Amino acid sequence: MKGLLSKALTAVSFSDRLMLIMSVFTVTFFIYKDFDIRMLFGYGLLCVFLFLHFLRRLVFKKALLMPSASEGIFFVIIATVFLMFLRPASRHDADTLVYVMSMIICTGFLLFMEPNKKECNNVSRVFIIAALIFSGFVIFFTFFEELFWQGYFPILSRESKAYLIKYVNRGYTPVLGGSCTLTDYVIMLGVASVVGGMLAKKQKGIKVISPLVLIAVFILAILFVGRRGELLSIGFTVVFIYFATQNKKQLLIKLFALLALLVLGVVIFIVFLEELKQISFLSRYVMTIEDILSGVDTSSGRVELYGIALSVFLKNPLFGIGWGSFSDHVPAEFRKLHGDAVADVHNIYLQFLCEIGIIGTVLVLIPIIYIFVKTVSQTSRLYKNNERSEEIVLAARLNGISLTIQTFFLTVGFLDPCFSKNIFWCFFVISVKMLGTATRLEKHEETDRFALLFKKAVSAAVNRVKGK
């Protein structure tokens, strides 16, 4: 019987490639909404892979690797969110339950993921291929929109059709997954993979042209989608990572040149505003500039939501009003004007303060900031490392991908509720595991206080288990 089980589990060895499985799930997330497939099936399949992997570990007696400090502190975020969700004041509807379920499943993947070099490289390829497909879809149907309505639109679910009719009429481009944000998030993964490759190989001269062209195509696709927040965030992310890898002598000169180019670009945009109005995919950006010049609110109601959130926070500063409960405070007049689906502040930092108060916000943001700072530090260290062994090159690539994902979400979080989306946990878990894997590949000893305390606690726990 045991032999049969071993043979059966050997046949499902693909369940060990948990990072690749989660990456494929993330980039194909659009199918659930577009083709009216219950999301429960997707998460159920993830649970099946996780269970098979767990059985393989038990039968073949494969121990877990000791997690890095960054992976360890991730569990502080999870514990905080889960405890806040359990509060009676929190919202406990179906959407919130699915959100927590997604968080728990992704945490299980983080705990058991042990990607090897081949798997890490395959994940990077999946991101680039998916980003190219999404970008090609957006760019093609920007210029041939009629083909979209005649060909792809009829096979979509009712929900995706309603979304596209509403938002394409507002100046957006046809997208996958009935979501402009999801489309931009997947394209961002392509940017992350290319940036990671550039940091790993330090291309110079003509070799740098190919990755730069890819980044330009991805950013162009995000421009065509029409979402201002994601466009600003990906632009900031690329610039931030570029300057984070420059030495101090280069920094001031290049920063000044960038600012000059930005000012020149804005001036040219304003001067040719009337001509740019004729370009359909630039309509939202032209409208934004016109509103700014005329003093009109360009935030699509965000300023009003910020005011509501701040007011609610001041009345409940310590613990907030409960996870997901901000939707109860959105006025009916606002919903009538901006849509019934408005349930978030569209600023994750204000939403944290409003819903989980100062205490919960500190317990969530400090670990997130810790992970981000570790990623920035490791990126800089790996980029400056003159050793170009296979391990260091892969570590630099993974770190670059992780940093791009984290910087993007930390930035876009000022304008949109990225943290409250179910799919967020897939992106975040992948970025944290890439950071941990890069740390192990580099063989870097973490020496900050938390890292030392975490290592001591885990070692003590492992020794106690072995002693028993």
C-alpha positions in Angstrom: 0.0 0.0 0.0 2.8 2.4 0.9 4.6 1.5 -2.3 1.5 2.4 -4.4 1.1 5.7 -2.6 4.8 6.5 -3.2 4.4 5.7 -7.0 1.2 7.8 -7.1 2.9 10.8 -5.4 6.0 10.4 -7.7 3.7 10.8 -10.7 2.5 14.2 -9.3 6.0 15.6 -8.7 4.8 18.8 -10.6 3.1 19.8 -7.4 6.5 20.7 -6.0 6.6 23.6 -8.4 4.4 25.8 -6.3 5.8 29.2 -7.4 5.2 28.3 -11.0 1.7 27.0 -10.2 0.8 30.3 -8.4 2.4 32.4 -11.2 0.3 30.6 -13.9 -2.8 31.0 -11.7 -2.1 34.8 -11.3 -1.7 35.6 -15.0 -4.7 33.5 -15.9 -6.9 35.0 -13.3 -8.9 36.9 -16.0 -10.7 33.7 -17.1 -12.9 33.6 -14.1 -14.7 36.8 -14.8 -14.4 36.8 -18.6 -15.9 33.3 -19.0 -18.1 33.2 -15.9 -16.1 30.4 -14.1 -16.5 30.3 -10.4 -13.4 31.6 -8.7 -13.9 28.8 -6.1 -12.8 26.3 -8.7 -9.5 28.2 -9.2 -8.7 28.4 -5.5 -9.9 24.8 -5.1 -7.3 23.7 -7.7 -4.6 25.6 -5.8 -5.7 23.7 -2.6 -5.4 20.4 -4.5 -1.8 21.2 -5.6 -0.9 22.3 -2.1 -2.4 19.1 -0.6 -0.5 16.9 -3.0 2.7 18.7 -2.2 2.1 18.3 1.5 1.5 14.6 1.0 4.8 14.3 -0.9 6.6 16.0 1.9 5.1 13.6 4.5 5.7 10.4 2.5 9.2 11.3 1.3 10.1 13.0 4.6 11.2 16.2 3.1 11.8 18.9 5.8 11.0 22.6 5.3 13.8 25.0 4.7 14.2 27.6 7.4 12.4 30.8 6.3 14.2 34.1 5.8 13.5 37.0 8.1 11.4 38.6 5.4 9.3 35.5 5.0 8.9 35.3 8.7 7.7 38.8 9.2 5.2 38.2 6.4 3.2 36.1 8.9 2.8 39.1 11.2 0.8 40.8 8.4 -1.3 37.7 7.9 -2.0 37.3 11.6 -3.0 41.0 11.9 -5.4 40.9 8.9 -6.9 37.6 10.2 -7.4 39.0 13.7 -8.9 42.2 12.3 -11.3 40.1 10.1 -12.4 38.1 13.2 -13.6 41.2 15.0 -17.4 41.4 15.3 -17.3 44.9 13.8 -15.7 43.7 10.6 -17.6 42.8 7.4 -18.2 39.1 7.0 -19.9 38.9 3.7 -19.0 36.5 0.9 -16.5 38.8 -0.7 -14.6 39.3 2.5 -14.6 35.5 3.2 -13.2 34.8 -0.3 -10.5 37.5 0.4 -9.4 35.8 3.6 -9.5 32.4 2.0 -7.2 33.7 -0.8 -4.9 35.1 1.8 -4.7 31.8 3.7 -4.1 29.7 0.6 -1.4 32.0 -0.6 0.2 31.9 2.8 0.3 28.1 2.6 2.1 28.4 -0.8 4.6 30.7 0.8 5.3 28.3 3.6 6.0 25.3 1.3 7.5 27.0 -1.9 11.1 26.0 -2.5 11.7 27.0 -6.1 14.9 25.8 -7.8 16.8 27.7 -10.4 14.9 26.2 -13.3 11.5 27.0 -11.8 12.6 30.6 -11.0 13.6 31.1 -14.6 10.3 29.6 -15.8 8.3 32.0 -13.6 10.2 34.9 -15.2 9.3 33.6 -18.6 5.7 33.1 -17.7 5.5 36.8 -16.6 7.0 38.1 -19.8 4.9 35.9 -22.1 1.7 36.9 -20.2 2.6 40.6 -20.3 3.2 40.3 -24.0 -0.2 38.6 -24.6 -2.0 41.2 -22.5 -0.1 44.1 -24.1 -0.7 42.7 -27.6 -4.4 42.4 -26.8 -4.6 46.0 -25.5 -2.6 47.6 -28.3 -4.3 45.6 -31.1 -7.8 46.4 -30.0 -6.9 50.0 -29.4 -6.4 50.4 -33.1 -9.0 47.8 -34.2 -11.7 48.3 -31.6 -14.5 47.2 -34.0 -12.9 43.7 -34.2 -13.1 43.5 -30.4 -16.9 44.2 -30.3 -17.5 41.8 -33.2 -15.1 39.0 -32.2 -14.2 38.7 -28.6 -17.0 40.7 -26.9 -19.8 38.2 -27.7 -18.2 35.3 -25.9 -17.7 37.2 -22.7 -19.7 36.8 -19.5 -22.5 39.2 -18.7 -20.4 40.8 -15.9 -17.4 41.5 -18.2 -19.7 42.8 -20.9 -21.3 45.3 -18.5 -17.9 46.4 -17.3 -16.5 46.9 -20.8 -19.5 48.8 -22.1 -19.3 51.1 -19.1 -15.6 51.8 -19.1 -14.8 51.8 -22.8 -17.4 54.5 -23.2 -15.5 56.5 -20.6 -12.3 56.4 -22.6 -10.7 53.2 -21.5 -9.4 50.5 -23.9 -10.9 46.9 -24.1 -9.1 44.7 -21.6 -9.0 41.1 -20.3 -10.6 39.9 -17.1 -13.2 42.6 -17.1 -10.7 44.7 -15.2 -8.4 47.5 -16.3 -6.4 47.1 -13.0 -5.8 43.4 -13.4 -4.7 43.9 -17.0 -2.2 46.6 -15.8 -1.0 44.3 -12.9 -0.2 41.5 -15.3 1.6 43.8 -17.7 3.6 45.1 -14.7 4.9 41.6 -14.1 6.5 41.8 -17.5 8.2 45.0 -16.6 9.3 43.4 -13.4 10.9 40.4 -15.2 12.7 42.7 -17.7 14.0 45.0 -14.9 15.2 42.0 -13.0 17.0 40.7 -16.0 18.7 44.0 -16.6 19.8 44.2 -13.0 21.2 40.7 -13.1 23.2 41.1 -16.3 24.1 44.8 -16.2 23.7 45.1 -20.0 25.5 48.1 -21.6 25.6 49.5 -25.1 23.6 47.8 -27.8 22.6 44.9 -25.6 20.4 47.2 -23.4 18.2 48.1 -26.4 16.1 44.9 -26.5 15.0 45.0 -22.8 14.3 48.7 -23.0 12.1 48.2 -26.1 10.2 45.5 -24.1 9.7 47.9 -21.2 8.5 50.6 -23.6 6.0 48.3 -25.2 4.6 47.3 -21.7 4.4 50.9 -20.5 2.8 51.9 -23.9 0.1 49.2 -23.3 -0.6 50.5 -19.8 -0.9 54.0 -21.3 -3.4 52.7 -23.8 -5.5 51.1 -21.0 -6.2 54.5 -19.7 -5.6 54.1 -16.0 -3.7 57.1 -14.7 -2.8 55.5 -11.3 -1.1 52.5 -12.7 0.7 54.5 -15.4 2.1 56.9 -12.8 3.0 54.0 -10.5 4.9 51.9 -13.1 6.7 55.1 -14.3 7.7 55.9 -10.8 8.8 52.3 -10.1 11.1 52.1 -13.1 12.6 55.5 -12.3 13.0 54.6 -8.6 14.8 51.3 -9.3 17.0 53.0 -11.9 18.2 55.7 -9.5 18.5 53.2 -6.6 21.2 51.5 -8.5 23.2 54.6 -9.4 26.2 55.9 -7.5 26.0 59.2 -5.8 28.1 61.0 -8.4 25.7 60.0 -11.2 22.6 60.5 -9.1 22.3 64.3 -9.0 23.1 64.8 -12.7 20.7 62.2 -13.9 18.0 63.3 -11.5 18.3 66.8 -12.9 18.1 65.6 -16.5 15.0 63.5 -15.7 13.2 66.5 -14.1 14.1 68.6 -17.1 12.7 66.0 -19.4 9.5 65.7 -17.4 9.0 69.5 -17.4 9.6 69.5 -21.2 7.1 66.7 -21.7 4.4 68.4 -19.7 5.0 71.7 -21.6 4.8 69.9 -25.0 1.6 68.0 -23.9 0.0 71.3 -22.9 1.0 73.1 -26.1 -0.4 70.4 -28.3 -3.4 69.7 -26.2 -5.9 70.4 -29.0 -4.2 68.1 -31.4 -3.9 65.3 -28.8 -7.7 65.5 -28.3 -8.0 63.7 -31.6 -6.2 60.6 -30.3 -8.8 58.4 -28.6 -6.5 56.6 -26.2 -5.1 59.9 -24.9 -8.6 61.3 -24.2 -8.5 60.6 -20.4 -5.0 62.1 -20.1 -6.0 65.2 -22.1 -9.1 65.6 -19.9 -7.0 65.3 -16.8 -4.7 68.1 -17.9 -7.6 70.3 -18.9 -9.3 69.7 -15.5 -6.0 70.6 -13.7 -5.6 73.8 -15.7 -9.2 74.8 -15.0 -9.1 73.9 -11.3 -11.6 71.0 -11.6 -11.2 67.9 -9.4 -9.5 65.2 -11.4 -9.6 62.5 -8.7 -12.8 60.8 -9.9 -14.3 61.3 -6.4 -11.3 60.1 -4.5 -10.8 63.4 -2.6 -14.4 63.0 -1.2 -13.6 59.4 -0.2 -10.4 60.5 1.5 -12.4 63.1 3.5 -14.9 60.5 4.6 -12.2 58.0 5.6 -10.3 60.6 7.6 -13.5 61.7 9.4 -14.3 58.1 10.3 -10.7 57.4 11.5 -10.7 60.4 13.8 -13.8 59.0 15.5 -12.2 55.5 15.9 -8.4 56.2 16.0 -7.1 53.1 17.8 -8.9 50.1 16.4 -10.9 51.5 13.5 -14.4 50.5 12.4 -13.7 46.9 11.4 -12.1 45.2 8.4 -14.0 46.0 5.1 -16.6 48.2 6.9 -15.7 51.4 5.1 -18.3 50.5 2.4 -21.0 51.2 5.0 -20.0 54.8 5.2 -20.1 55.6 1.5 -23.1 58.0 1.0 -25.9 56.9 -1.3 -25.4 60.2 -3.3 -21.8 59.2 -4.0 -22.8 55.7 -5.2 -25.4 57.1 -7.4 -22.8 59.3 -9.1 -19.9 56.9 -9.2 -21.5 53.5 -9.1 -22.9 51.0 -6.6 -19.6 49.0 -6.5 -17.7 51.7 -4.6 -16.6 50.1 -1.4 -13.0 51.3 -0.8 -11.2 54.5 0.0 -9.0 54.2 -3.1 -6.0 54.8 -0.8 -4.8 51.7 1.2 -3.1 53.8 3.8 -6.2 55.8 4.7 -8.3 52.6 4.5 -6.0 50.9 7.0 -6.3 53.8 9.4 -10.1 54.0 8.9 -10.8 50.2 9.2 -8.1 48.8 11.6 -7.0 52.0 13.3 -3.5 53.1 14.3 -2.7 49.8 16.0 -3.7 47.6 13.1 -2.0 49.9 10.6 1.3 49.8 12.4 1.2 46.0 12.6 0.5 45.7 8.9 2.7 48.5 7.5 5.9 48.1 9.6 6.3 44.5 8.3 5.6 45.6 4.7 8.1 48.5 5.0 10.6 46.1 6.6 10.3 43.7 3.6 10.6 46.6 1.2 13.7 48.1 2.8 15.4 44.6 2.9 14.6 44.3 -0.8 16.0 47.7 -1.7 19.2 47.0 0.3 19.7 43.6 -1.2 19.1 44.9 -4.8 21.7 47.5 -4.3 24.2 45.0 -2.8 23.6 42.4 -5.6 23.8 45.0 -8.3 27.2 46.2 -7.0 28.5 42.7 -6.6 31.2 42.0 -9.2 30.8 38.3 -8.8 28.7 37.0 -11.7 28.2 33.4 -10.7 25.0 31.6 -11.8 23.6 32.0 -8.2 24.4 35.7 -8.0 22.9 36.4 -11.4 19.7 34.6 -10.5 19.5 36.2 -7.1 19.8 39.7 -8.7 17.1 38.9 -11.2 14.7 37.6 -8.5 15.4 40.6 -6.3 14.8 43.0 -9.1 11.4 41.3 -9.9 10.5 41.4 -6.2 11.5 45.1 -5.8 9.5 46.1 -8.9 6.3 44.3 -7.7 6.6 45.8 -4.2 7.4 49.3 -5.3 4.5 49.3 -7.8 1.9 48.2 -5.2 3.3 50.6 -2.5 2.9 53.4 -5.0 -0.4 52.5 -6.6 -1.8 52.0 -3.1 -1.9 55.8 -2.7 -4.6 55.9 -5.5 -6.3 52.5 -5.5 -7.3 49.7 -3.1 -4.8 47.2 -4.4 -4.4 45.5 -1.0 -8.2 44.7 -0.8 -8.2 42.7 -4.1 -8.1 38.9 -3.8 -5.4 38.6 -6.4 -3.1 40.9 -4.4 -1.9 38.1 -2.2 -0.6 36.1 -5.2 1.6 39.0 -6.3 2.8 39.7 -2.8 3.6 36.1 -1.8 5.6 35.6 -5.1 7.6 38.8 -4.4 8.3 37.8 -0.8 9.4 34.3 -1.8 11.6 35.7 -4.5 13.3 37.9 -2.0 13.8 35.0 0.4 15.2 32.8 -2.4 17.6 35.5 -3.5 18.8 35.8 0.1 19.6 32.1 0.2 21.2 32.1 -3.3 23.4 35.0 -2.2 24.2 33.2 1.1 23.8 36.6 2.8 23.7 36.6 6.6 20.9 39.0 7.9 22.2 40.9 10.9 19.4 43.3 11.8 17.8 42.8 15.2 14.6 41.3 14.0 16.4 38.8 11.7 18.7 37.7 14.6 15.7 37.3 16.9 13.7 35.4 14.3 16.5 33.1 13.5 17.0 32.3 17.2 13.3 31.7 17.7 13.0 29.4 14.7 16.2 27.5 15.6 14.9 27.0 19.2 11.5 25.7 17.9 13.2 23.3 15.4 15.6 21.9 18.1 12.6 21.4 20.4 10.8 19.4 17.8 13.9 17.3 17.0 14.3 16.7 20.7 10.9 15.2 21.0 
